[in-house]
Structures are given as structure tokens and as C-alpha cells.
């Protein structure tokens, strides 16, 4: 209701509020007033709170025990339309990102052999099978074999799909 009456440019939202939590309140405010930029204030450094806040549309997340300078920096940053995370929060998010990146198994860079990546690159450049064979100094059959292995590894079912992927 305050957002409706005051129409602020920036709203500092407490994640823990009686009745309606800050994450749901952020969703509701932004559904009605998408131009408002929201910074979440919280005592929780947990990745789940941060992720849910950002998914709800908050542009910033600042811990309540942060120095006033950090809050001012967050306000300035968010006022420019950029995201801001408290330093300790940024490291939590970065650690989660690195862990998720390690879990990914169907990336072309982690799944394919160096030669298969080379074939994929040549395909992306629009080279024909014959041109790839000449460039790689292998037979056309070998290029076709690499292409088949790439398709199998990436669960791609047509050359058109593979070309689009490349």
C-alpha cells in the first residue's frame, strides 16, 4: 500500500515481514509498478533467499549488518538499473554458480573431444563435409563419423539441428 501511495523510484524491502514476506511483496509490487527498483534487506545470507529475491525481481540484496556505505552504494547502483549484491552474498552466489557449472555435463566443451569440437566449429563456419575433411586432413567418412558422434553425445537428431546448435 505504501508503494501505491508514494510511488518510489527505489524501495527497500525487508525479507522478513509480518503477514507477507518480502519476496512475495516484491512480486506484487513489481506486478503493479514494474518501474520501481527494489533492494532486499535481510539478515539471511542463504543462497535460497537471494535467488528467490532476484527471481521475484529485486535488483539488489543487502545484508542488514552491512555498513551504511554498502547500502548507499547499493542504492546508487540500483538507481542506474544495475544489480547489487553485498560482498559476502556475491561470494555465496558465485560458489553456487561454480558448483552448478561443474555439474553440467551436456556442454559441448565438456562432452566433446577436441577433434569433435573442431568439427563443430567448422560446421558453424558453414564448411561442407568435403571442406572439413580437407582442412582436417582426414577422409569424408571420418568427418561423417565425428559428426555422428557429436550428434549422439549432444542428443541431436538431424544435421539441420546440429548446424543450428553449432
C-alpha positions as CSV (number, residue, x, y, z in Angstrom):
1,X,0.0,0.0,0.0
2,X,2.9,2.4,0.7
3,X,4.2,1.8,-2.8
4,X,0.8,2.6,-4.2
5,X,0.6,5.9,-2.3
6,X,4.3,7.0,-2.6
7,X,5.3,5.6,-6.0
8,X,9.0,5.5,-5.0
9,X,11.9,5.1,-7.5
10,X,13.6,2.7,-5.1
11,X,12.1,0.6,-2.5
12,X,14.0,-1.0,0.4
13,X,12.2,-4.3,1.2
14,X,12.7,-6.3,4.4
15,X,12.7,-10.0,3.5
16,X,11.1,-10.9,6.9
17,X,7.8,-9.0,7.4
18,X,4.7,-10.0,9.4
19,X,1.9,-11.3,7.3
20,X,3.5,-11.1,3.8
21,X,7.2,-12.0,3.3
22,X,9.4,-9.6,1.3
23,X,9.8,-11.9,-1.6
24,X,6.0,-12.2,-2.2
25,X,5.6,-8.4,-1.6
26,X,8.3,-7.8,-4.2
27,X,6.4,-9.9,-6.7
28,X,3.2,-8.0,-6.0
29,X,4.7,-4.5,-6.1
30,X,6.5,-5.2,-9.4
31,X,3.4,-6.7,-10.9
32,X,1.6,-3.4,-10.4
33,X,4.6,-1.0,-10.6
34,X,7.3,-2.6,-12.8
35,X,9.4,0.6,-12.8
36,X,10.1,0.5,-9.1
37,X,13.6,-0.8,-8.3
38,X,13.7,-3.0,-5.2
39,X,16.6,-3.7,-2.9
40,X,16.0,-6.5,-0.5
41,X,17.3,-6.1,3.1
42,X,17.9,-9.3,5.0
43,X,19.7,-10.9,7.9
44,X,19.8,-14.1,5.8
45,X,22.9,-14.8,3.8
46,X,21.4,-18.0,2.5
47,X,21.6,-18.6,-1.3
48,X,17.9,-19.6,-1.4
49,X,16.7,-16.2,-0.1
50,X,19.0,-14.4,-2.5
51,X,17.9,-16.5,-5.5
52,X,14.2,-16.2,-4.7
53,X,14.6,-12.4,-4.2
54,X,16.3,-11.9,-7.5
55,X,13.7,-14.2,-9.3
56,X,11.0,-12.1,-7.8
57,X,12.5,-9.0,-9.4
58,X,14.7,-7.4,-6.7
59,X,17.7,-5.7,-8.2
60,X,19.7,-5.7,-5.0
61,X,20.3,-7.8,-1.9
62,X,22.0,-6.2,1.1
63,X,22.6,-7.8,4.5
64,X,21.2,-5.8,7.4
65,X,24.6,-5.9,9.2
66,X,26.3,-4.2,6.2
67,X,27.9,-0.9,6.7
68,X,25.9,2.2,5.7
69,X,28.4,2.8,2.9
70,X,27.4,-0.5,1.3
71,X,23.7,0.4,1.4
72,X,24.4,3.7,-0.2
73,X,26.4,2.0,-2.9
74,X,23.5,-0.4,-3.4
75,X,21.1,2.4,-3.8
76,X,23.3,4.3,-6.3
77,X,23.9,1.1,-8.3
78,X,20.3,0.0,-8.4
79,X,19.2,3.6,-9.3
80,X,21.2,3.1,-12.5
81,X,19.3,-0.1,-13.2
82,X,22.2,-2.4,-12.3
83,X,22.2,-5.2,-9.9
84,X,23.9,-5.1,-6.5
85,X,24.8,-7.9,-4.0
86,X,26.5,-7.5,-0.7
87,X,30.1,-8.8,-0.9
88,X,29.5,-11.8,1.2
89,X,26.3,-12.6,-0.8
90,X,28.2,-12.3,-4.1
91,X,30.7,-15.0,-3.0
92,X,27.8,-17.3,-1.9
93,X,26.2,-16.9,-5.4
94,X,29.5,-17.3,-7.2
95,X,30.2,-20.6,-5.3
96,X,26.7,-21.9,-6.3
97,X,27.3,-20.9,-9.9
98,X,30.7,-22.7,-10.0
99,X,29.2,-25.8,-8.4
100,X,26.3,-25.8,-11.0
101,X,28.8,-25.3,-13.8
102,X,30.8,-28.3,-12.7
103,X,27.6,-30.4,-12.6
104,X,26.7,-29.6,-16.2
105,X,27.5,-32.5,-18.5
106,X,26.0,-31.7,-21.8
107,X,28.1,-28.7,-22.7
108,X,29.9,-29.1,-26.0
109,X,33.1,-28.1,-24.3
110,X,32.9,-30.7,-21.6
111,X,31.3,-33.5,-23.6
112,X,33.1,-33.4,-26.9
113,X,36.7,-34.4,-27.7
114,X,39.0,-31.7,-29.1
115,X,38.6,-33.1,-32.6
116,X,34.8,-33.2,-32.3
117,X,34.8,-29.5,-31.1
118,X,37.0,-28.7,-34.1
119,X,34.4,-30.4,-36.5
120,X,31.6,-28.5,-34.7
121,X,33.5,-25.2,-35.2
122,X,34.0,-25.9,-38.9
123,X,30.3,-26.8,-39.2
124,X,29.4,-23.5,-37.5
125,X,31.6,-21.7,-40.1
126,X,29.5,-23.2,-42.9
127,X,32.1,-25.7,-44.2
128,X,30.9,-28.7,-46.2
129,X,31.9,-32.2,-45.2
130,X,34.4,-32.3,-48.0
131,X,35.9,-29.0,-47.0
132,X,36.1,-30.2,-43.4
133,X,37.9,-33.4,-44.5
134,X,40.4,-31.4,-46.5
135,X,41.0,-28.9,-43.7
136,X,41.5,-31.7,-41.1
137,X,43.5,-33.9,-43.4
138,X,41.1,-36.8,-42.9
139,X,38.6,-38.7,-45.1
140,X,35.0,-37.6,-45.6
141,X,33.9,-40.8,-43.8
142,X,35.9,-39.8,-40.7
143,X,34.2,-36.3,-40.7
144,X,30.8,-38.1,-41.0
145,X,31.8,-40.4,-38.1
146,X,32.8,-37.4,-36.0
147,X,29.5,-35.6,-36.8
148,X,27.5,-38.7,-35.9
149,X,29.4,-38.9,-32.5
150,X,28.7,-35.3,-31.8
151,X,25.0,-35.7,-32.6
152,X,24.9,-38.8,-30.3
153,X,26.7,-37.0,-27.4
154,X,24.6,-33.9,-27.7
155,X,21.3,-35.8,-28.3
156,X,20.8,-34.0,-31.6
157,X,18.8,-35.9,-34.3
158,X,19.4,-34.1,-37.6
159,X,22.2,-32.3,-39.3
160,X,19.9,-29.2,-39.5
161,X,19.6,-29.3,-35.7
162,X,23.3,-29.8,-35.3
163,X,24.0,-26.8,-37.7
164,X,21.7,-24.7,-35.6
165,X,23.4,-25.8,-32.4
166,X,26.8,-25.1,-33.9
